[in-house]
């Protein structure tokens, strides 16, 4: 380890800002596997690229069942957060997988886009009906 505790390396694992892999708990290993880097402090960089085996475009598949807004509302009333999104308690206790959260956020954005398209179609029908009624006068 560095004399001042700035960096610590063991078996291809590295800790920065700490002389041990404990912050706030043992972060080198958990149910998700073994971590190769532990940082006690903020990280800043010019870029970050994370990879994933899947993305949320399944929302646009014909067989995808978009939840009704009533079902979403009921879930929010009962659970206090969006469906399929971790609660505050879960994030505080377990942390947050950035790639998974990005995928979930994109899924919600894509669902919102579908809701807006659906609502826009309804608005256009209503506008057409209002215009037809106004021209009959």
C-alpha positions as CSV (number, residue, x, y, z in Angstrom):
1,X,0.0,0.0,0.0
2,X,0.9,3.6,-0.4
3,X,2.4,5.1,2.7
4,X,-0.4,7.7,3.0
5,X,-3.1,5.2,2.2
6,X,-3.8,6.7,-1.2
7,X,-3.7,3.5,-3.1
8,X,-3.7,-0.2,-2.2
9,X,-3.4,-3.1,-4.7
10,X,-3.9,-6.8,-4.1
11,X,-4.3,-9.6,-6.7
12,X,-5.4,-7.3,-9.5
13,X,-7.8,-5.3,-7.2
14,X,-7.2,-1.7,-6.4
15,X,-8.4,0.6,-3.7
16,X,-8.0,4.4,-3.9
17,X,-8.3,6.7,-0.9
18,X,-8.3,3.7,1.5
19,X,-5.9,1.0,2.7
20,X,-8.6,-1.6,2.8
21,X,-11.5,-2.7,0.7
22,X,-14.1,-1.7,3.2
23,X,-16.3,1.3,2.4
24,X,-19.0,1.4,3.8
25,X,-18.9,-2.4,3.8
26,X,-16.8,-5.0,2.0
27,X,-17.2,-3.8,-1.6
28,X,-14.8,-6.3,-3.2
29,X,-17.4,-9.1,-3.2
30,X,-21.1,-9.3,-2.9
31,X,-24.0,-11.2,-4.5
32,X,-23.1,-9.6,-7.9
33,X,-19.6,-10.9,-7.9
34,X,-16.1,-9.5,-7.2
35,X,-15.2,-5.9,-7.7
36,X,-11.8,-4.9,-9.1
37,X,-11.8,-1.3,-7.9
38,X,-12.9,0.3,-4.6
39,X,-12.8,4.1,-4.3
40,X,-13.4,5.9,-1.1
41,X,-14.5,9.3,-2.5
42,X,-15.8,10.9,-5.6
43,X,-14.8,9.9,-9.1
44,X,-14.4,12.4,-11.9
45,X,-13.5,11.8,-15.5
46,X,-13.9,12.9,-19.0
47,X,-16.0,10.0,-20.0
48,X,-17.4,6.6,-18.9
49,X,-18.6,3.8,-21.1
50,X,-20.5,0.9,-19.6
51,X,-21.7,-2.1,-21.6
52,X,-24.8,-4.2,-21.3
53,X,-26.1,-7.4,-22.9
54,X,-29.6,-5.9,-23.5
55,X,-31.5,-2.7,-23.7
56,X,-35.1,-1.5,-23.3
57,X,-36.2,-1.4,-27.0
58,X,-38.5,-4.4,-26.2
59,X,-41.0,-1.7,-25.2
60,X,-41.6,-1.1,-28.9
61,X,-42.2,-4.7,-29.8
62,X,-45.8,-5.5,-30.9
63,X,-46.2,-8.1,-28.1
64,X,-45.2,-5.7,-25.3
65,X,-48.1,-5.0,-22.9
66,X,-47.9,-1.4,-22.0
67,X,-49.3,-1.0,-18.5
68,X,-52.4,1.1,-18.2
69,X,-51.9,4.5,-16.6
70,X,-54.5,3.3,-14.0
71,X,-52.2,0.4,-13.1
72,X,-49.2,2.6,-12.9
73,X,-51.1,5.1,-10.7
74,X,-52.3,2.2,-8.4
75,X,-48.7,0.9,-8.1
76,X,-47.5,4.4,-7.1
77,X,-50.3,4.8,-4.5
78,X,-49.5,1.4,-3.0
79,X,-45.7,1.3,-3.2
80,X,-44.6,4.9,-3.5
81,X,-42.5,4.4,-6.6
82,X,-42.7,3.5,-10.3
83,X,-43.2,-0.2,-11.3
84,X,-39.9,-2.1,-11.9
85,X,-37.9,0.8,-10.4
86,X,-36.2,0.2,-7.0
87,X,-37.5,2.0,-4.0
88,X,-35.5,4.5,-2.1
89,X,-35.1,2.0,0.7
90,X,-33.7,-0.6,-1.8
91,X,-31.2,1.8,-3.3
92,X,-30.0,3.0,0.1
93,X,-29.6,-0.6,1.4
94,X,-28.2,-2.2,-1.8
95,X,-26.8,0.6,-3.9
96,X,-27.5,1.2,-7.5
97,X,-26.4,-0.7,-10.6
98,X,-25.9,2.2,-13.1
99,X,-26.3,0.2,-16.3
100,X,-29.5,-1.4,-14.9
101,X,-30.9,1.9,-13.9
102,X,-30.1,3.5,-17.3
103,X,-32.0,0.6,-18.9
104,X,-34.9,1.0,-16.6
105,X,-35.0,4.8,-17.1
106,X,-35.0,4.3,-20.9
107,X,-37.8,1.8,-20.5
108,X,-39.9,4.4,-18.7
109,X,-39.0,7.0,-21.3
110,X,-40.1,4.7,-24.0
111,X,-43.3,3.9,-22.2
112,X,-44.0,7.6,-21.7
113,X,-43.5,8.1,-25.4
114,X,-46.1,5.5,-26.2
115,X,-48.5,7.0,-23.7
116,X,-48.0,10.5,-25.3
117,X,-48.5,9.0,-28.8
118,X,-51.7,7.3,-27.6
119,X,-53.0,10.5,-26.0
120,X,-52.1,12.5,-29.0
121,X,-54.3,10.2,-31.2
122,X,-57.2,10.7,-28.8
123,X,-56.7,14.4,-28.8
124,X,-56.8,14.5,-32.6
125,X,-60.0,12.5,-32.7
126,X,-61.6,14.8,-30.1
127,X,-60.4,17.9,-32.1
128,X,-61.9,16.4,-35.2
129,X,-65.3,15.8,-33.5
130,X,-65.3,19.4,-32.0
131,X,-64.5,20.9,-35.4
132,X,-67.3,18.8,-37.0
133,X,-69.7,20.0,-34.3
134,X,-68.7,23.6,-34.8
135,X,-69.2,23.5,-38.6
136,X,-72.7,22.1,-38.2
137,X,-73.8,25.3,-36.4
